[in-house]
Amino acid sequence: MRTRAALAAAALLLASPAAARAQETPEALPDAPGREETFHTCVACHGTAVIRRSRLSREGWDELMNWMTEKHGMAPLEGEDRRVIVDYLARVFPPAAPQQRGRGGNPFLER
């Protein structure tokens, strides 16, 4: 289930046009420790909209890093950099509570 959720979120990552990314700033993401690192690492490949739409557990975000490295050639994210980014993502974009899912939610994550 978690792997399926991570793959569904990853599919969203590939949909953002480069032109939109070029105009983004770190302020597009919630202010918390790790925002700058996350922004500069992630927008190298995709926009912040896909990040902001994704809701994963810490384990899910961590699995997603592996998937992007293995399937899409992302440079491996390791050590302290990985911890900071995965901690940030898990803190500010945790899984949605069941009552927050529904119309407009991701049907792949609701099962």
Secondary structure, DSSP 8 states (H G I E B T S, - for coil): -HHHHHHHHHHHHTT--HHHHHT--GGGS--STTHHHHHHHHTTTS-HHHHHH----HHHHHHHHHHHHHHH------HHHHHHHHHHHHHHS----GGG-STTS-TTT--
